Amino acid sequence: MGRRAEPRRASAHDGELGAAVARAQQGDEAAFAVAYRLVQPGLLGYLRGLVGEAAETVAAEAWQEIARDLGQFRGDGAAFRGWATAVAWHRAPAAPRRPEAGRRAAAPEPDGPESAGRALELIAGLPRDQSEAVLLRVVVGLDGPAAARVLGQRPEAVRASAHRGLRRLAARLDERGNGEDRSGTRDKRRR
């Protein structure tokens, strides 16, 4: 018996994104700006976890390629998010991919919530396969098959990596909640 296909993970803005992409393909620059506004935050979060401080440079290069090749894209809003992420992922190998990259970039943006920076820091501390899977599934919002296409892996492998990564993150958060103060040091009374 075959497994049921994983339901497509939809973003609340996929309809708006799909419509904006279709208009941008017709030459509507304002529609391209809408597509950028809807995709860029997740894409940048993914790249920060992947390449750290080089994220904005990689994202800018990816958007240049996306704009250049937009006429060749076929699909809806969710497919566009996956395609844009794949373009960025293919640009990222030229950028440094060091374990400390995500930790350096984890400082929150001046206008962003502190918790987002902390979340990226925790994700960056995962093994690479788990980190990439969690970033693609949770930060970018791709479904298993789309994340698998970005990484060149089977959907089952990406789902397993994401699951292990999320389990590891939950354990780390549980450890922090059970005996660590805000500075990250253990409460000696709990030993």
N, C-alpha and C positions, 0 to 999 in steps of 0.2 A: 504494500500500500504506500502510495506517495504521501509526502507531507503537504499540508496545506501551505499555500504561499503566504508569506507574511503580508499583512495588510500594509498598504502604503502609508507612511507617516506623513500626514499633511500638516502644513503650517497654517495658521489662521489667515495668512496673507497670500497663500498660493494662488487663489483666484485673481487677486489684484496683481500679483507678480506676473502670472501668465498673460494677462491682458496688457500689462505694461511692456512685456517683452515683444508681444505681437506688434504693438504700435511702434516700438523702437526699431523693429525690423523693417518697418515702413518708412523710417527716417525721422521719427518723432524724438527729438533730443530730450524733451521734458519727460517722456516716458522712460527713456534710458536712465534718467536721473532717479525716477521712482524705483526702477529695478535695482539700481545701485543702493539706494537708501534701504530697501528691504533685505538685500543680501549681504551688504558690507559688514554689519555688526557681527553676524555669526561667522562669516568668512574670516574677519580679522581676529576674532576670538580663537578660531581654529588655528590660524597661522601663529598667533602668539604662543599657543601651547606647543606648536611644532617647531618654530624657528626663533622664538623669543623676540629680541629687539629688531630683527630683520623683517618682522611681520608686515610693517607698513610698506616697505620697499617691495616685498614679494607681492603683496596685494595690489600695489600700483601697477606692477608689471603684468600681473594677471588680468587686471581690468583693461589694460591696453590690448591684450590678446583677445579678451572677450569682446571688446568693441570691434576689433578688426574682423573677427570670425562670426559675429552675431548672425549674419545672414545665413550661415550654414546650420545654425542650431534648429532642431525640431523637437518640440515637446511642450509640456505645460510648465506651470510655475515650480512644482517640485522637481521636475527634470532639469529646469534651469539652475536651481540651487545646486543640484548634483553636478551639473556640467561646469558651473563656475568654480565649484570646489575642486573638481578634477583638474581644471586649468591651473588653479593656484597650487595644488599638490605637485603638479609636474614642474612648476617654476621653483618650488621650494628646495629641491636638491642642491641648487647652486648656493643656497644660503646655509649658514652653519646650523647643524642639527646636533647640538650638544645637550647633555642632560641639564646643564645649568642654564641653557637658553630660556626655557620656560620660567625658571625661577627668577631670572633677572627681569623678565617682562611681566611678572605677575603683579607688579605695583599697579594699583588701580589708576585709571585715567582720572584727570582732575575732575571731570564732570560725571564719571561713572561710579557705580556703587562699589564700596570697598569689598563687599562679599564676592563680587565677580572676579576681582583680582585674586582673592584668596582661593576661590574655586579653581581658577586656572593654575595657580601654584600647586594645589593638591593634585590636579590632573597631570601636570607636568612631571610630578614625582613618580608616576606609574611607569611600569615597563612600556617601552615604545609601542608595541602592538596594542596594548590596552589603552594607552593614552590616545593614540590616533583613533581607535574605535569609539571611545567615549566622546572625544571631540566631535567626530563626524555625526554620531547618533544624537548626542545631547546638545552640543553647542550649535552645530550647523542645522541639526534637525533632519538629517537624511534617514531614510528607511534602510533596512539591512542590504537589499540588493543595490541601492544607489551607493551606499558606503563601500560595498564590496567592489563596485566598478571603479571607484576612486582609488582604492588600494590595490586593485588587481588580485583580489582574493575571492574565495567562495563566501557567499552570504553567511553560511553556518559558522565559518571561522571568525568573521567580523562580529556576529552576534555573541559567540563564545568569549571573544576578547573583551567586548563591551560589558558582558555580564561579569566576567572576572574583575575587570577594572572597577565597575560600580560596587561590587562586593568588597573589594579592597578599600575603596574610598569610604564605604559605610563603616568598615572596621576601624579605619583611622579616625573617623569622626567620633565613633563610639569610644575609642581609647581617649580621645581628647576630652570627651564629656565625662569620663570616669577617672578623675584624678589629676588632670592637668589644668593649671590655671591659664589665664590669657597669655602669659609670657611663654608658654610651652614647657614649663618645668613641672615635674611631678610634685604633688602635695605629699610631703614626707609622712603625714599622718596616715595616708592610705596604704603605705608599704607594708 
